[in-house]
Amino acid sequence: MGFMDKAKKLAEQAQEKLDEAQKNFNKSDSPETESGQSVKYDNHGRPIQEETPAAATAPPSATPPAEPPADSPAEPPPAEPPPADPPAGDANASPDPFKPIQ
């Protein structure tokens, strides 16, 4: 047997071992939930938690919320307090971050 035949035989054996290792890795790497279902992922690789029908939230009601009658006067919004005086001196509570320092 020549050198090339030995190299080819060793390469085939190595490939068989890699294929076997890959199969075993894929079997043990498949994540499953407690119920035995496989986990699904979104586009960013985050696991998607599928809700069961019992855990799903109730659909919104078809009736609109009650509105006051149109002929009743609307209540005015509560009055806002006047703004506080600016601090004394050169201090500025919210300086412009893009303004150059003088």
Phi and psi in degrees as a GROMACS rama.xvg file:
@    title "Ramachandran Plot"
@    xaxis  label "Phi"
@    yaxis  label "Psi"
@TYPE xy
-85.416  174.762  GLY-2
-62.11  -41.9663  PHE-3
-66.8832  -35.2214  MET-4
-65.8753  -41.2793  ASP-5
-65.3938  -42.0577  LYS-6
-63.8316  -41.1333  ALA-7
-64.6747  -41.7201  LYS-8
-64.5322  -42.8395  LYS-9
-64.7394  -38.3828  LEU-10
-64.7558  -40.3776  ALA-11
-64.9169  -40.6172  GLU-12
-65.175  -41.2697  GLN-13
-63.7927  -40.8573  ALA-14
-64.0945  -39.3257  GLN-15
-62.8675  -41.7403  GLU-16
-65.1655  -40.0979  LYS-17
-64.2644  -42.8135  LEU-18
-61.2156  -42.0552  ASP-19
-65.5933  -43.8868  GLU-20
-62.7293  -38.6676  ALA-21
-64.85  -41.398  GLN-22
-62.4084  -44.6476  LYS-23
-65.5194  -37.9787  ASN-24
-65.3777  -44.1016  PHE-25
-64.3385  -34.6423  ASN-26
-67.4354  -43.5105  LYS-27
-83.1103  -16.0104  SER-28
-90.4777  -11.5129  ASP-29
-73.6314  112.436  SER-30
-73.4271  140.992  PRO-31
-132.687  149.587  GLU-32
-80.4727  178.767  THR-33
-61.9386  -29.7911  GLU-34
-85.0888  0.666114  SER-35
92.6216  1.87386  GLY-36
-88.2668  148.102  GLN-37
-75.5855  151.903  SER-38
-83.5752  137.696  VAL-39
-105.142  148.01  LYS-40
-121.263  150.239  TYR-41
-85.141  -172.587  ASP-42
-63.7745  -20.697  ASN-43
-100.209  7.15343  HIS-44
84.733  7.85516  GLY-45
-86.3278  140.57  ARG-46
-67.7561  137.841  PRO-47
-94.4302  124.847  ILE-48
-96.1602  109.343  GLN-49
-83.2108  132.851  GLU-50
-86.8818  143.38  GLU-51
-79.7124  157.286  THR-52
-57.4856  -32.3993  PRO-53
-71.1977  -30.3145  ALA-54
-88.4801  -9.02029  ALA-55
-67.2053  150.559  ALA-56
-76.1411  155.877  THR-57
-70.4866  144.414  ALA-58
-68.242  154.582  PRO-59
-65.2645  152.521  PRO-60
-73.52  151.618  SER-61
-81.7178  -14.8574  ALA-62
-86.7477  134.16  THR-63
-72.2293  157.536  PRO-64
-65.3415  153.262  PRO-65
-66.474  135.056  ALA-66
-113.61  149.79  GLU-67
-69.0058  153.773  PRO-68
-58.9257  149.895  PRO-69
-68.213  -27.6404  ALA-70
-84.1027  -7.74158  ASP-71
-82.9695  142.8  SER-72
-70.6954  140.915  PRO-73
-78.5872  144.166  ALA-74
-77.1174  137.024  GLU-75
-70.1762  149.07  PRO-76
-65.7625  153.562  PRO-77
-62.9524  144.623  PRO-78
-71.0963  138.979  ALA-79
-89.5292  143.496  GLU-80
-68.6898  152.501  PRO-81
-64.5435  150.964  PRO-82
-64.5335  148.473  PRO-83
-70.693  153.204  ALA-84
-66.5249  143.029  ASP-85
-64.9186  152.43  PRO-86
-63.0691  151.475  PRO-87
-74.756  152.633  ALA-88
87.4991  -159.873  GLY-89
-86.9766  -0.236825  ASP-90
-66.305  135.394  ALA-91
-124.24  124.317  ASN-92
-63.82  -36.0122  ALA-93
-135.002  84.4926  SER-94
-70.4064  155.959  PRO-95
-75.7117  118.096  ASP-96
-69.4981  -15.8954  PRO-97
-99.7267  -4.22397  PHE-98
-78.1257  130.501  LYS-99
-66.8945  150.581  PRO-100
-77.3995  133.934  ILE-101
